[in-house]
């Protein structure tokens, strides 16, 4: 009898052929589902003229890393902004080819995918609200839903420094940043890093599959959390997001959660959940937690 194995190194479960769960876990679905968010982020970083983007044209660290890697392999500065989204597309197409899955798309699946991502973001929203409720009342910085873009703390400081119109524009900048973080952090810390760690632990070091998965998930989650507080390239601390154990633990838990989603539902749903969590968190911060 043929053994039922995952179709790829990153996919833990097989779903019934041509079912909604099987179709939407395909890399081709991930590419087309995320394409509007990729385009919105690209144009957002170009056309939003806020002081945040003037200080740092690209706020997502993982995006910057992909730009630097593209420069090292020969892409010129003119292609810097286009290299990371191109990397997403190339990687997903390569995974689609190697997976052997169908290339067909049902456009009607995209709306349920969006709803699924919103529902999957709810546990993280609930968790961060519970953590905030346990904070010391005088610590006003805690009464803000934890967001994952590495420089999201800029929103808190600019609210009192700029007029309302500028703050509203900065809110849109944070939404754009949240979309970029959802895509490129998942690309780096889940799709690339977990697959590389599985290659090292399972294929090179010959660890068993379960231990390899546990190690890959924990290491990727810890690095995902740490990168919000420190620039891995320069080795310097991020002054806009100083380290605190509460934030580090929450983001590590979030990293484990996203890794679990990635292993079960694939890249598209995982990145979409990350995007919608960031959007919901920033929106709630704007309407309910803004000083």
C-alpha positions as CSV (number, residue, x, y, z in Angstrom):
1,X,0.0,0.0,0.0
2,X,1.3,3.4,-0.9
3,X,2.4,5.5,2.1
4,X,0.5,8.7,2.6
5,X,3.2,11.4,2.9
6,X,3.1,15.2,2.7
7,X,3.6,16.6,-0.7
8,X,6.5,18.8,0.3
9,X,8.9,19.3,3.1
10,X,6.9,22.1,4.6
11,X,3.4,20.6,4.3
12,X,2.5,18.2,7.2
13,X,-1.0,17.2,6.1
14,X,-2.6,15.9,2.9
15,X,-6.1,17.0,2.2
16,X,-8.7,15.4,0.0
17,X,-7.8,16.0,-3.6
18,X,-9.5,19.0,-5.1
19,X,-11.1,20.0,-1.8
20,X,-11.0,23.6,-0.7
21,X,-8.3,22.8,1.9
22,X,-6.2,21.1,-0.8
23,X,-6.7,23.7,-3.5
24,X,-5.9,26.7,-1.3
25,X,-2.7,25.2,0.1
26,X,-1.2,25.1,-3.4
27,X,1.6,27.6,-4.0
28,X,-0.2,28.9,-7.1
29,X,-3.1,30.0,-4.9
30,X,-0.7,31.7,-2.5
31,X,0.8,33.7,-5.3
32,X,-2.5,35.0,-6.7
33,X,-4.1,35.5,-3.3
34,X,-1.2,37.6,-2.0
35,X,-0.6,39.5,-5.3
36,X,-2.9,42.4,-4.5
37,X,-1.2,42.9,-1.1
38,X,2.2,42.8,-2.7
39,X,1.1,45.4,-5.2
40,X,-0.5,47.6,-2.5
41,X,2.7,47.4,-0.4
42,X,4.9,48.3,-3.4
43,X,2.9,51.3,-4.4
44,X,2.3,52.3,-0.8
45,X,6.0,52.6,-0.1
46,X,6.4,54.8,-3.2
47,X,3.4,57.1,-2.9
48,X,2.7,57.6,0.8
49,X,4.5,60.8,1.6
50,X,4.6,60.5,5.4
51,X,7.5,61.4,7.6
52,X,7.8,57.7,8.6
53,X,8.6,56.7,5.0
54,X,10.9,59.7,4.6
55,X,12.9,58.5,7.5
56,X,12.9,54.9,6.3
57,X,11.6,54.2,2.8
58,X,11.1,50.5,3.5
59,X,10.0,49.7,7.0
60,X,10.0,45.9,6.8
61,X,13.4,44.5,7.7
62,X,12.9,41.3,5.9
63,X,12.1,43.3,2.7
64,X,15.4,45.2,3.2
65,X,17.3,41.9,3.6
66,X,15.9,40.6,0.3
67,X,16.9,43.8,-1.4
68,X,20.5,43.5,-0.1
69,X,20.7,39.8,-1.2
70,X,19.4,40.7,-4.7
71,X,22.1,43.4,-4.8
72,X,24.8,40.9,-3.9
73,X,23.8,38.5,-6.7
74,X,23.8,41.2,-9.4
75,X,20.6,43.2,-9.3
76,X,21.1,46.9,-9.8
77,X,19.7,49.6,-7.6
78,X,16.9,50.3,-10.2
79,X,15.5,46.8,-9.5
80,X,15.8,47.0,-5.7
81,X,12.1,47.5,-5.0
82,X,11.1,44.9,-7.5
83,X,13.5,42.2,-6.4
84,X,11.6,41.0,-3.2
85,X,8.2,40.6,-4.8
86,X,9.9,38.9,-7.8
87,X,11.5,36.5,-5.3
88,X,8.1,35.7,-3.8
89,X,6.7,34.9,-7.3
90,X,9.7,32.8,-8.4
91,X,9.8,30.8,-5.2
92,X,6.1,30.1,-5.3
93,X,6.2,29.1,-8.9
94,X,9.2,26.8,-8.2
95,X,7.3,25.2,-5.3
96,X,4.2,24.8,-7.5
97,X,6.3,23.0,-10.1
98,X,8.1,20.7,-7.6
99,X,4.9,19.9,-5.7
100,X,3.2,18.3,-8.7
101,X,-0.1,19.9,-7.7
102,X,-2.7,21.2,-10.2
103,X,-2.3,24.7,-11.6
104,X,-6.0,25.3,-11.9
105,X,-7.5,28.2,-9.9
106,X,-11.0,28.8,-8.6
107,X,-11.4,32.5,-8.2
108,X,-14.4,31.9,-5.9
109,X,-12.0,30.4,-3.3
110,X,-10.3,33.8,-2.7
111,X,-13.1,35.2,-0.6
112,X,-13.3,32.2,1.7
113,X,-9.5,32.4,2.0
114,X,-9.8,36.0,3.2
115,X,-12.5,35.1,5.7
116,X,-10.4,32.1,6.9
117,X,-7.3,34.4,7.4
118,X,-9.4,36.9,9.4
119,X,-10.8,34.1,11.7
120,X,-7.3,32.6,12.1
121,X,-6.0,36.0,13.3
122,X,-8.6,36.2,16.1
123,X,-6.6,33.9,18.6
124,X,-3.6,36.3,18.4
125,X,-5.8,39.3,18.9
126,X,-7.5,37.7,21.9
127,X,-4.1,36.7,23.3
128,X,-2.6,40.1,23.0
129,X,-5.7,41.7,24.6
130,X,-5.5,39.2,27.5
131,X,-1.8,40.1,28.0
132,X,-2.6,43.8,27.9
133,X,-5.3,43.3,30.5
134,X,-2.7,41.9,32.9
135,X,-0.4,44.9,32.4
136,X,0.3,47.5,35.0
137,X,-2.4,50.3,34.6
138,X,0.2,53.1,34.7
139,X,2.2,51.5,31.9
140,X,0.3,53.2,29.0
141,X,2.6,51.7,26.4
142,X,1.1,48.3,27.2
143,X,-2.4,49.5,26.2
144,X,-1.7,49.0,22.5
145,X,-2.3,45.8,20.6
146,X,1.1,44.3,19.8
147,X,1.8,44.6,16.1
148,X,4.5,42.7,14.3
149,X,6.1,45.2,11.9
150,X,9.5,46.0,13.4
151,X,9.0,49.7,13.5
152,X,5.4,50.0,14.5
153,X,6.2,51.9,17.7
154,X,6.7,55.0,15.5
155,X,2.9,55.4,15.5
156,X,2.8,56.0,19.3
157,X,5.4,58.7,19.2
158,X,4.1,60.6,16.1
159,X,0.5,60.9,17.5
160,X,1.5,63.8,19.8
161,X,4.1,65.3,17.4
162,X,2.1,65.8,14.2
163,X,-1.3,67.2,13.4
164,X,-4.3,65.0,12.8
165,X,-3.9,64.8,9.0
166,X,-0.3,63.7,9.3
167,X,-1.3,61.1,11.9
168,X,-4.0,59.7,9.6
169,X,-1.5,59.4,6.8
170,X,0.8,57.7,9.2
171,X,-2.0,55.2,10.0
172,X,-2.2,54.3,6.4
173,X,1.6,53.9,6.3
174,X,1.3,51.4,9.2
175,X,-1.3,49.5,7.3
176,X,1.0,49.3,4.3
177,X,3.8,48.2,6.5
178,X,1.7,45.5,8.1
179,X,0.9,44.1,4.7
180,X,4.6,44.0,3.8
181,X,5.5,42.4,7.1
182,X,2.9,39.7,6.7
183,X,4.3,38.8,3.3
184,X,8.0,39.1,3.7
185,X,8.4,38.0,7.3
186,X,6.5,34.8,6.5
187,X,8.7,34.4,3.4
188,X,11.9,34.7,5.3
189,X,11.0,33.1,8.7
190,X,8.6,30.4,7.6
191,X,9.0,29.5,3.9
192,X,12.7,29.9,3.7
193,X,14.1,29.5,7.2
194,X,11.9,26.5,8.3
195,X,12.7,24.7,5.0
196,X,16.4,25.3,5.5
197,X,16.4,24.2,9.1
198,X,14.5,21.1,8.2
199,X,17.1,20.4,5.5
200,X,19.9,20.8,8.1
201,X,18.3,18.8,11.0
202,X,16.6,16.1,9.0
203,X,18.8,15.5,6.0
204,X,22.2,16.6,7.2
205,X,22.2,15.8,10.9
206,X,19.8,12.9,10.5
207,X,17.4,13.9,13.3
208,X,14.0,12.2,13.3
209,X,11.2,14.1,11.7
210,X,9.4,15.1,14.9
211,X,12.5,16.5,16.6
212,X,13.4,18.3,13.3
213,X,10.0,20.0,13.1
214,X,10.1,21.0,16.8
215,X,13.6,22.5,16.5
216,X,12.8,24.3,13.2
217,X,9.6,25.8,14.6
218,X,11.2,27.0,17.9
219,X,14.3,28.4,16.3
220,X,12.4,30.2,13.6
221,X,9.9,31.6,16.1
222,X,12.7,32.9,18.4
223,X,14.5,34.5,15.5
224,X,11.3,36.0,14.2
225,X,10.6,37.6,17.6
226,X,14.2,38.7,18.1
227,X,14.4,40.5,14.7
228,X,11.9,43.1,15.9
229,X,14.3,44.2,18.6
230,X,17.7,43.9,16.8
231,X,18.9,44.4,13.3
232,X,20.5,41.1,12.4
233,X,22.7,42.7,9.7
234,X,24.2,45.6,11.7
235,X,23.8,43.8,15.1
236,X,22.4,47.0,16.6
237,X,19.3,47.3,18.8
238,X,16.2,48.8,17.3
239,X,15.6,52.1,19.1
240,X,11.9,52.2,18.0
241,X,11.1,48.8,19.6
242,X,13.2,48.3,22.7
243,X,13.4,44.8,24.1
244,X,10.9,43.6,26.7
245,X,10.3,40.1,27.8
246,X,6.5,40.4,27.3
247,X,6.9,41.5,23.7
248,X,9.5,38.9,23.0
249,X,7.4,36.0,24.4
250,X,4.3,37.1,22.6
251,X,6.0,37.3,19.3
252,X,7.7,33.9,19.9
253,X,4.2,32.4,20.6
254,X,3.0,34.2,17.4
255,X,5.9,32.7,15.5
256,X,5.0,29.2,16.7
257,X,1.4,29.8,15.7
258,X,2.3,31.0,12.2
259,X,4.7,28.1,11.8
260,X,1.9,25.7,12.7
261,X,-0.4,27.4,10.1
262,X,2.4,27.2,7.5
263,X,2.9,23.5,8.1
264,X,-0.9,22.7,7.8
265,X,-2.3,25.3,5.5
266,X,0.7,26.5,3.4
267,X,2.2,29.9,2.7
268,X,-0.8,31.8,1.3
269,X,-3.1,31.3,4.3
270,X,-0.2,31.9,6.8
271,X,0.9,35.2,5.2
272,X,-2.7,36.3,4.8
273,X,-3.4,35.6,8.5
274,X,-0.3,37.6,9.4
275,X,-1.5,40.5,7.2
276,X,-5.0,40.6,8.6
277,X,-3.7,40.4,12.2
278,X,-1.5,43.4,11.5
279,X,-4.4,45.3,9.9
280,X,-6.9,44.5,12.7
281,X,-4.3,45.3,15.4
282,X,-3.4,48.6,13.9
283,X,-7.0,49.5,13.3
284,X,-8.0,48.7,16.9
285,X,-5.0,50.7,18.1
286,X,-6.2,53.6,16.0
287,X,-9.8,53.6,17.1
288,X,-9.6,52.3,20.7
289,X,-6.1,52.6,22.1
290,X,-4.9,55.9,20.6
291,X,-3.9,58.5,23.2
